[in-house]
C-alpha cells in the first residue's frame, strides 16, 4: 500500500488496531461504524508477519467490537479470497463459541473500485469454492467484491 492508501484507511476511523513488534509497526486494521452496518475498512500486514495469524486476530477484534456496538451486519471490500476465507473462519468460530447463532455472506462485484491489483501476485485461499468466484475478477483493472456478513445472535 502507498502512504496515501494507508492514510485513507486510517483517517478518519472509529477504531484503529495497530500491531507492533518492538518499535516497528507490523500491521494495522480499521473499523468504521455506519448507520446500519460496521465497515471493516482496511488492513495491512507486513509480509514478514503474513501467515502468523495477525490478520485473523484483527478480524476477530473487529467483529467482536462490531457485535458489542450492536451491529448485525458487517461489510468489507476485497480482491483477496484469503480475506474472505479468514473472515468466514472467524464468524464460524463465533458460532462454535455460542457468541452468535449463525451468519450468512453476500458477495457483490464492484468493478474497478481499487483501480489496480493490490497484491504482487493473484492470491489463492485454501478453499476452492471461494477461489472460483475470485477467478472472475479483473485484478489489474481493480475489481473487487463487496462482502456483506449478516449475523444472527
N, C-alpha and C positions, 0 to 999 in steps of 0.2 A: 504494500500500500504506500502511496505517496504521503507526504506530510499533510497535504491538503485533504486527502481522503480520510486520514486519521482524525483530523480536526472536525471534519463533517460528521464523523461518527461519535465524537465525544463532546461536542459543543453545539447546542445545549442538550443535555440528557437529564433524566430524572434520577438514574442510578448509574454509577460508573464503578466497575470492578477492575482492579489492577493487580496483576501477579508480578512479584519481583523475586529475583534470586540475587541475594546480597543487595547491591545498589542498582542492579540492572533490571529494567522493566522487560519481562519476557512474554507478557500478554496483557490484553485488556478486553473487556466486554462492556456493552452499554445496554441500557433498558429505558424505554420511554413509556409513559402512561398516557394513553389516548382516551377518548371518551368511552368507547365500548370495548377496547382491547388494549393489551400491552404489546409493545413492539420490541422484539429482540433486535436492537438496532445494528450493532456491529460487533465483531470480534476479530481479533488478530492474535495469533500465537507464533512466537519466534520459531523459525524452522528447527532449532536445536531442541525445542520442547514439544514439537508435534509428535503425537503418539504417546504422550506421557499421561493423558487423562485430564490435562488442563482445560481443554475445550469442554469436556464432559462436566467438569466442575462448574465452569461458567454457565453452562446450560442449566444445570440443576439449580444454582443460586438464582438465576433469573426467573425460572419457572416458579420456584417456591416464593420468591418475592412478589411475583405477579398474583399468585394464589392468595398470599397474605393481604394484598391490596384489593382482593375481591374479584379479580378478573378471571373469567372462564374461557376467554378467547385470547390467544397469543399468536402473533404473526411475525414472520421474518421473510426476507428475500435472499435467495442464494442460487449460485451456479454449481454448487458443490453437493453431490449426493452423500458425501460423508457427513455433512452438516445435518441433512435430513435424517440419515440413519442414526446419528448420535442423539438428535432431539427425540426421535421415536423411542430410542432405548431409555432416555431419561423419563419420558412420560410413562413408559411401561414399568419402570422401576417404582414410580409413584403409585401405580395401580397395585403392584405386588405388596407395597408397604401400607396400602389402605389409605393413602393421603388423597387419592381421587378414585372414583369407581370405574371410570373409563375415559377414553379420549378418541377423537377422530381427527383426520387431517385432510385438508383440501389443497390441491396444487393448481395454481393458475399461472400460465405462461405470461411473462411480461417481456416483450421484445425490446432489445436494445437498452434496457434500463441502466446497465453499467457502462455501456459504450466500449467495452473491451473485455478480454478474458482476464480474470483476477488472479489466476494461478499460472504458474510456469507451464504446467502440463495439465491435461484434462484429468480431473480426479475420478476415482472409482471407489465406491463403497464395497463392503463385503456382501451387500445384498443386491443380487441381480435384479430383483423385482423393482428396486428403486433405480438402479443404473439405467434400466431400459428407458425410463422417462427422460433422463438427462442426456441420453444419446441424441435426442431430437433437438437439443439446444444449438443455436448458432453462438458458440462461445466467443469467437473473435468479434462478432457483432454486439456482444454484451447482453445476450439473452439471459434470463434468469427465471426462476419460479418464485411466486409469492406463495408461501406456505401459511396456511391458517389452521391452527390447532384449537380444537374445541374440547374442553374438559367437562366431565360431569362429576360432581362431588359425591 
